[in-house]
Amino acid sequence: MINQSDHSRETGEHVPSNVAVATAVASARVLTEWGDFSAPQRVSWAGGRFALGGDSLAGGDSEPGGSTSRTQSTADLAAPNGGDLWMVPGLVDAHSHIASHYFNVADRALDAPSERNAKTLAVLQLMLRNGFTSVRDAAGFEFTHLPAQVPEIPRIQASVHMLSRELADESGGVLAVAERSLEAGARWIKLLATASVASPPGSGLEPIFTLDEQRQVVERAAEVGAGVMLHAWGGQAIDDAIEAGVMSIEHGIFLTDDQARRAADRGMTHVPTLTIYRFVQQMIEKGELPAEFGPRVAEAVLAHPDSVRRSRDAGLAIALGSDFGTPEQHGTNRVEFDALVGAGLSPEEALVAATRAGAELLGRVDPDPHGASSAPSGRIETGEIADAVFFTQDPREPGVFSAPDSVYAVVIGGRVVLDPHPRKDTP
């Protein structure tokens, strides 16, 4: 996992030196590991770690003598109305394409490397401002795409290549491609294990790789502390992934009840990526993609919510992933929260998917050569890495979490990268 400080980059301070950078929040309702919120409390951060507790009053409570003021230093974050802030662990997009920039693969060659890299950096900064402090790239990004010195960016885990049948065959087998990815800094090997939107209705679930090939990649990844993520809509490929020890199922549109139960027993994670298929459906309707894709995509959009409910009911961990890859999509990644709720998760369950579940998935792999000594836990507890997002309203309320302007402040590694109202130091 990589971020600005881990890679020895300049701080990219967003405020002048005479401005106090927040090191605490006086009164925050903190997301628990199960998706509800605590009573208002003070939370501070130092050395990149959280500390909970200290003097704090709930919004509207009075101190002795009738005053409604609260203990707050000049460096405390505070809600604009003097009330409480809603504090959520740093968001995790567990399936994104930060360096693609075009939906059609052929169009990605239109940009010169320097232009692509500039767009990638802009995407990362935009994601961070929107609350995503960690991202797992699902193929296309390489660490060489970033300059030696950048402003603050999210922590990144990469898969580098999408391991397809064609790429495996032309490269000398699945292990050869996996090795190339690992050498380029990948912490994840992504297997393209079933076909996708271009398949005719009722088909496309035939496994692209054998169980033995999946097992080879899983074993090689495990030797270096990496993991395997499997693009699969359903079918035998998921059965093989469960047997082989793959860590996460990407999409899982036609996941069965039995597969969900067995995947849960193996400690796997389902990353559904609901919204992107609705976007693809809209692109087909607009004539931007071939009309023959329409029936297959419609079938997927209809079935997809069922897989989310199956995973939830089976106790299979669900992590938020956008699968976004274009400039218009990045920065709106939080809409996947609404899709998860629409599929049947409670807002509390969707908050866990956007935070703790994704963080725990990324925490299963060892730090990469570019990366940090440890990964965030997706929890706001004393001693945990200080990644957090602040809202002025309860993010469980409809429309709040995904609203474009709803993020009030962001903290990554104890550094405030989006401060709503920087304050000058007092004399």
N, C-alpha and C positions, 0 to 999 in steps of 0.2 A: 504494500500500500504506500502511496506516495502523496505527500503534500508539500506545500511551500517550505516549511521549516525543515522537514525531513531531507530535502534535496539541497540544503544549504543555499537557499535563494534569498534575495533581498526581501525585506518585510513588505514593501509595497504599502506603507502606511497610508490610510485613507483620510487621516486628519492631521493638522499641523502639530508640531511638537508642543505648543502651548495649550493643547486640548486634552482634557482628562479622558482617558480611555476606561470604559467601565470594567470593573473587576468584581462586580456583585450585582444582584438584583434584590431590592429590599423586600418585595412581597410578590412571590410567584406561586401559582398553583402548578405543581410539578406532576408531570405524567408518571404514573406508576408503571411497573413492568407489565401490568395487565390491562392498561388502557384507560383507567380512570385517573382522576386528579386528586392531589393532596389538598389539605387546607393550606391557606397562604403561609409561606415560610420564606426565610431569607436563604439565598444560595450565593455563595461566592466561588471564585476560582483563582488559583495561584499555582504557578509551576505547571500549568496545563491540566490541572485536576480540580474536580469539584470538592466543595466542602458545604455540607448542609447544616442549617441551624443558625442561631444568633437571634438577636432581638428583631422582631418583625410584628407588625400589626396588620390584621386583615383590613381590606378596604372599608372605610366608614367607621371602624372601631375608634373609640376615643381613648386618649391617654388621660391620666388623672388630671383634673382641672378642666376637663371638657374639650381639650385641644384635639383636633383630628389629624395632627401632623404625625409622621412616623420617622423612625430612625433611618437616616439615609445620608451617605456621604456624597460628595460631589462626583464621585466616580461610579455611583450606582445607576443601573438602568431603572427606569420608572415608566409606568404607563402614562400616556399624555393626559389622561383625565384624573390622575392621581389614584387610580384603582389598582387592581392586581393585573399582573401579566400571566399569561398561560405559557408554560415552559415545557417544551417537548425536546427529547434528545435529537441530535442532528439527524436529518432525514437521509435515507439510503435509497438510491436508485440501483437496484440489483441487476438491472438489464438495460443498458443504454448503448448507443453508438455515437460516441462523442466526436469522432473524426470522419464520419461518413459524409454529412452535409447534403447529400442527394439521395432520394429514394432509389432511383435506378442506378445499378452498379456501374453501368457504362458511363454515366455522367460524372462519376467521381474523378475521372481522368481529366476533366475540363479545367480543374484548378492546378496551378503550379504548386509545388510543395510549400513554398513560402506562404501562398495564399491559403492553402489548406491548413497550415499550422496556425496562422493568425486566426482563422475561423474557429479552430479547435480551442485555442486559448480563450477566445471570446465566449464560446459555449460553456467552458468550465467556470469562468467568472460569473456568467449569468446563472448557472445552476447553483453556485454557492450563494449568490444573493437571494435566491429563491429557497434557501434552506437546506440544500443537499450538501452535506459535508463529506459524504462518501459516495463513490460511484463504482460500479463494476462494468467495465466496457466489454461488450459481447462480440468483439472482433472489429478490427479496422484501426485501432489506436496503437501506436508504439511510443515509447517514452522519448525516442529521438524526435518526435513531433514537437516537443516543447523546447524552448530555448533554455540556456543555462540559468537564467534569472527571470523569474516571473512574479507577478503579484500573487496574493493568496489564492489558492485553488482548492477544490475538494481533494480528499484522499482518493487515490485511484488504484484499483486492481484491474489488470488487463488480461485478455485472452489472446490478443494479437491477431491470430489467424482463425478463420472459420474452417474447421477440418471437415471438408466434404469428401465424397467418394472420388470425385475427379481429382482433387488436390492430392489425396492419398495415393491414388494410382500413378499419377505423374511424378510423385516425389519419392516413390519407393516404399510406400506403406504408411500406416497410421503413426507408427512410432517415429518415423523420420519427420513428419510434420509436427508432431508433438515436441520433438527435440528442438526444432527451429523456434517454436513459440517460446519454449522455456528459456532458450538462449537469449531471446529478445526481451526477457523480463516478465513473461506471462506467469501469473499465479493460477490461471485457469486454462484448461484445455476445453475448447468448445467443439463438441461433435454435432454435426448436422445429420441427425439420425433418421428423420423422415422428411418427405417432401412437404411443401408449404402451400402458398396461395395459388400456384399454377396447376395444382392437381384437379382432376375432374371430381364432381361430387361422388361421395361414397368410396373414394380411393385415397391413395396417398399415405397410407399408414404402414406400407411395407417397410421393414427395417433396412436401412442403407448399410449398416455395419453389422457384423456378426457379434454374438456374445463374446467370443474370444477376442475380437478386436477391441470391443469396449473394455474388456478386462485388462488387456495389455496397456491401454492408455491410462486407466485408473491406477494400475500398479506403478507405472513409470512416474505419473504425477505424484503419487504418494511418497515415492523415494526422495523427492525434493521438497516435500511439504506443500505441494500444489493440489488443486482439486479439479474435478471434471464437471462441466455443465452441459446438459444434453438438450438440444433443440429437438423436441418430439411432440407431435400432435396427439399421439396415442399409439395403441397397438403393441406388437411384440417388442419394439425398440424400448418401450418403458419397462416391460417385464425384464428385459436383458439388463437395463440400467440398474434396476433394483438388485438384481443378482450380482452385477459387477461391482457395485459400490459407488456409483455416481453420486455426487453430492446434491445436485439440483436439477429439477425438471423444468425446462423453459417452455412455456405455453401450456402443454398438457391438456389440450382442448377436449380430447375424447378420453380423458382419464376415467377409469372405471372405479367403482367402489372398492373392489378387491385390490386394485393397484394402489389406491390411496391408502388403504390400511397397511399394506406391506411396505410402502414407501415410508409411512409414519414409523413403523416398527424399526426401519433401518436408519432413522434419523435424517431423512432427506428433507428438502425444501422445495415447494412448488412456487415458481415465479410466473404467474399467469399472463401478464401483459395484455390486458383486455382492450384498452383504448385503441391501440395501434390497428387492430383488425377492423374497428369501426371507421378509422381514418381511411384504411385501404378500401373499404366498402364505398365511402364517399368519393374516393379518387376514381373508382370504377364508374360510379354514377355520373361523374363529371367528364368521363371520356379520357381521363389521364392514364388509365391502365386498361388493358384489353378487357372487353366485355365478357369474354369466355371465362375469366376468373370469377365472375359474379356468383354463379351458383355455389361454388366451393366456399367462397368467403362468407356468403350468407349462411351456409350450413355451419360454418365455424362460429360466427357471431351468435347464432342461436344456441349452440351447444356449450359455448365457453362458460357462461355463468354456472352451469350445472357442475363443472369441474371444480370451481371454487368452493361451492357448497359441499361437494364430496370431500374435498381436502379438509375443510373446516370440521366436518362431522367426524372424520377419521382421525383427527388430531395431527394431521400433517401440517407442518409449519408452512405459512404463506408469507412470502416477501414481496413487497412492491417493486415492480420493474416496469419501466415505460416502453422500452424498445424504440424510443424516439431517436431519430437520426438527422432531421433537417432543422435548419435555423428557425423555421416557423414553429416547430414542435418544442425544441429545447427552451426551457424557461417556463413551460406550462406542465412540467412533469407531474405536478401535484394533482392534476385531474385524474390520475390513475386511482387516487384515493376514492373519488366519487364513484368510479367504475367498480371498485371492490365493494363499496357499500351497496351499489345498485345490484351487484351479483348476489347479495345476501349476507355479507359480513355486517356486524354491528359497527358503528363508528369507533368503538373501543378496539374491536378486533382489527379494523383497518389502520388505526394508529399504531398498533403493535406491528402490523405488516410493514408500515412505512419507517419503522425505527428499529426496535429490538430484533425482530426476525431477520431483517436484512443485515444488521450488524453482526448477529450471531453466525449467519451464513458466511460473511466475509471474514469473520474471526476464526473460521475453521482452517484456513490456510496459513502457512508461515509467512512472515514478512519477506518481501522480495528484495533483491539487491539494491533497489532504489529507496527502500521503504523504511517505515517506522519500526520501533522496537516492539510496539504493541498496537492493537487495534481497539477502537471504541467498542464498548459493550452494548450500546443502545439503551443505557440506563443512566439516570441522573441520581447518583449516589456518591457519598463521600469516598474520595480516592479514585473515582472513575475518570476517564479522559473527558475533558470539558468541551464537548461538542453539543450545541443546543440551538434551538430556534424559538423565538418568542412571538406570540400572538397577543393582540389586545382583546380578543374575544375567544370564547370556548370553541376550539377547532372541531369539536364534535357536532356543532350546530350545522345544519345544511348550508352548503356554499361557502363556509368560512375558510376551511382548510385550503381549498383550491382557488380562492379569489386571488386575482393577480397582485393586488396590493395588500394582502393580508399579513405577510411576513413583516414583523416590526423590527427585529434585530436577529443577527446570527453570530454565534460564537463557535470558533473552531480551534481546538487545542488551547483554549483559554484566551484566544485573541478575538477581539470584536472586529468583524469585517463589514458589518452593516450596523452602524449605530444611528438610531433615528434622530438623535439630537445631541451631537457632540457638544460638550460643555468646556468652556475655558477654565483653566486652573484658577482656583481662588488664590488671592494674594497670601 
